[in-house]
Amino acid sequence: MKFGGTSVATAERWQTIGKLAASRRAEGVRVLVVVSALAGVTDALKALSAEMDGGKRKHAAAAIAERHHALAIDMGIELPARVAERLESLAHLAADGPAAGQELAWQAQVQAHGELLSSAMGAAFLSAQHLPTTWVDSRDCLKAVALPNQNERTRLLSAMVEATPDAALQARLAGQGEVFIAQGFIARDDAERTVLLGRGGSDTSAAYFGALLKAARVEIWTDVAGMFSANPRQVPGARLLKRLDYLEAQEIASTGAKVLHPRCLSPLREPRVPLLIKDTNRPELDGTEIGPHLREAVTSVKAISTRKGITLVSMESVGMWQQVGFLSDVFNQFTKHGLSVDLIGSAETNVTVSLDPTENLLDSDAVAALAADLAKVCRVKVIAPCAAVTLVGRGMRSMLHELSSVLAEFGQLRVHLISQSSNNLNLTFVVDEDVVDELLPRLHELLLRSGSLRSDDDVQFGPTWQALYGRGEAQMVPGWWRGERQRLMNLAAERSPRYVYHLPTILERARSLKTLDAVDQCYYAVKANTHPQILKALAAEGLGLESVSPGELQAIDQAVPADTPRLFTPNFARREDYVTALATSASVTLDALHPIEQWGEVFAGHAIMLRVDLGRGLGHHEKVRTGGSSSKFGLPIEHLGRFIECAERHNVRIKGLHAHLGSGILDAAHWGEVYGQLAALADRIGSVEILNIGGGLGVPSHPGEQPLDMIELNRVLSEVKATYPQYKLWMEPGRYLVAESGVLLSRVTQLKAKGEVRYLGTDAGMHNLIRPALYDAWHEIVNLSRLDDAGTTLYQVVGPICESGDVLGNDRRLPETHEGDVMLIAQAGAYGAVMASHYNLRDAADEIVIE
């Protein structure tokens, strides 16, 4: 059990250590506690060892002694004799200073006193608290080894220990007691000199002891519950990583996470000793367990981390191409200047490397001296300050297709270097440092929404930081279907597969839209779900209905009163479609030059809406982004002048402007930006009365996604409307209104194992619900028959269609499932039955609305 400086600084904290150690002892194991120096003492000792003035050194040593006297009083114990001896030793070292040529060895001796003092204080206190504790000198157990590439400084101040299970040490300690305390950070070399283990040395010491003693586990006790999927100080929605393998954890630690030093994992891998990170103040929390690779794990990005202060050195020379020895000459210069290279990118005439400040002393003089020497063999460019953004997860290459929305964010930035690790565990982008703080939360959200960070797998991911340490968070409302389980089981017994729509959920969503004071008319995009009962219910709530085809216009006419407001917003439609729509009461929308240029007489004398492309698209997948040059929707802004000329020629009035950039948007600011851009265009046209800001209101699907803040959306829209009060405001959401109301019920048909892959077949497939195949959409899938059972098995949930793409859900952790079980696919109320087909000549799913 390792405890850091804050955890050993007060008597109250030592009482916590005692309770935790006693609880572990109660498990029937011996306990070794490894401690850091008291908080602030290591820094004080470093300052002392750097001080040239003997008088100031003595004063510093006295201040450190006072800290430990005060702690003894706080603990209610006499100053232990071992502590008094160490304080006297420190006073002598401070007074004498280093002997000539022994400066580094003296520094190591001085700085070792922090842990020697804290461990002696702890041993005395725990023993006084009726937990007999044996003090162990780590230097008698941890033997430093000299490596070929080490100089004297690193041998003494950043030493390495080769730790393999040591039966003799295990037996020796077992004969001395049950609870032990030892020092982190220090060891002894072959010359019997005290050496330090460098940054993160106490974590590393605990790992060395864990390996030597073949411990049941190593526990790192700190002030957080473990590793998180991002820096939680910047991303409150970052999720606790409950389980990691050694290599994943090492990558996360080495690419920015501060909770664990990456060096401490290597000693544990061969003896397969697990490591736990736990919160000293909240020991009941699960924490992070790091151990051997888990065979049945969901492929997922585990974390996104950042490192600032990166310096790039770009070296370019036409003569380097296929030149033997060029790289050797270049890297010899880095060796000469004592600089360690981290990332490397190469081209035929360029090599660019990064220097990490955590591993190098990167002052301007050191970099300038390096650049001067490199300039003798190539052109040199130093790029700083930069930051490295790293995605970490096992099997990173297999996830690249899922990361399109994440990678697109980097398209807006200056990316200086991209590195994909050879061990397939990380993907790193080096960008300008000033963008990274804003970029990190956005990327984390995109990872959640794309399904690349599989927050639904509660074996790997725990609660968010905000849920654990903040003021709580807006939780996803449990699906209505959980309270209707038996009713749904009965409906599935009657017929399967079957769509079931919950009308109260639809009405609740409709009423939430009425809270948007700035919106003059809200239309429901009927393409999301055309069930007549749903159309009637929404029309009764005062919503208009938006259609995209004559068939949808007809469905509206058959379902709702004639005075219900209607919109017609087709895309690449036939001339006849527009003729049909203009004969109704619907407001007709054009989104291209062709109709007004080629069929102007059709629209003569009419007032129309014009859909414009604002030059960008948004959404969780490229196929739901409806803006930008890669999308077929909307009139390009550069064609607006020609459109206006054609409209005037045919006496067509542009009464409104419309823009819709994509679906699944959860950022309230988006619609305010669209509103403002449309208003600026409307001022150009002169005849515009209405601004339609589209739909795309997102519905959170993955655990950890925060719902759209309707209060904030109302504030944003009201603020913009106050600036442009002359325009009426329309919206046209679809999925927001109906997605959560619908579930698709199906029955398990077969189960199959192929190697380590388990397939769960259902009678519903991509012919019933094509969104997963078409959009990589993620839907929650549960075994309704075994709703309360724990998920124990990873399944690929598939349908009966003869296509490899007939997959409803990948890597879903479900209870052990059997033929005939009822499966429920959630959030299926939108773009489910309306996109269904009879492919393979299979029947459509039944649809039913329940109150």
Secondary structure, 3 states (H helix, E strand, C coil): CEECCHHHCCHHHHHHHHHHHHHHHCCCCCEEEEECCCCCHHHHHHHHHHCCCHHHHHHHHHHHHHHHHHHHHHHCCCCCHHHHHHHHHHHHHHHHCCCCCCHHHHHHHHHHHHHHHHHHHHHHHHHHCCCCCEECCHHHCCEEECCCCCCHHHHHHCCEECCCCCHHHHHHHHCCCCEEEEECCEEECCCCCEEECCCCHHHHHHHHHHHHCCCCCEEEEECCCCCECCCCCCCCCCEEECEEEHHHHHHHHHCCCCCCCHHHCHHHHCCCCCEEEEECCCCCCCCEEEECCCCCCCCCCCEEEEEEEEEEEEEECHHHCCCCCHHHHHHHHHHHCCCCEEEEEECCCEEEEEECCCCCCCCHHHHHHHHHHHCCCCEEEEEEEEEEEEEECCCHHHHHHHHHHHHHHHCCCCEEEEEECCCCCEEEEEEEHHHHHHHHHHHHHHHHHHCCCCCCCCCCEEEEHHHHHCCCCCCCCCCHHHHHHHHHHHHHHHCCCEEEEEHHHHHHHHHHHCCCCCCCEEEEEHHHCCCHHHHHHHHHCCCEEEECCHHHHHHHHHHCCCCCCEEECCCCCCHHHHHHHHCCCCEEEECCHHHHHHCHHHHCCCEEEEEEECCCCCCCCHHHECCCCCCCCCEEHHHHHHHHHHHHHCCCEEEEEECCCECCECCCHHHHHHHHHHHHHHHHHCCCCEEECCCCECCCCCCCCCCCCHHHHHHHHHHHHHHCCCCEEEECCCHHHHHHHEEEEEEEEEEEEECCEEEEEECCCCCCCCHHHHHCCCCCEEEHHHCCCCCCEEEEEECCCCCCCCEEEEEEEECCCCCCCEEEECCCCCCCHHHCCCHHHCCCCEEEEEC
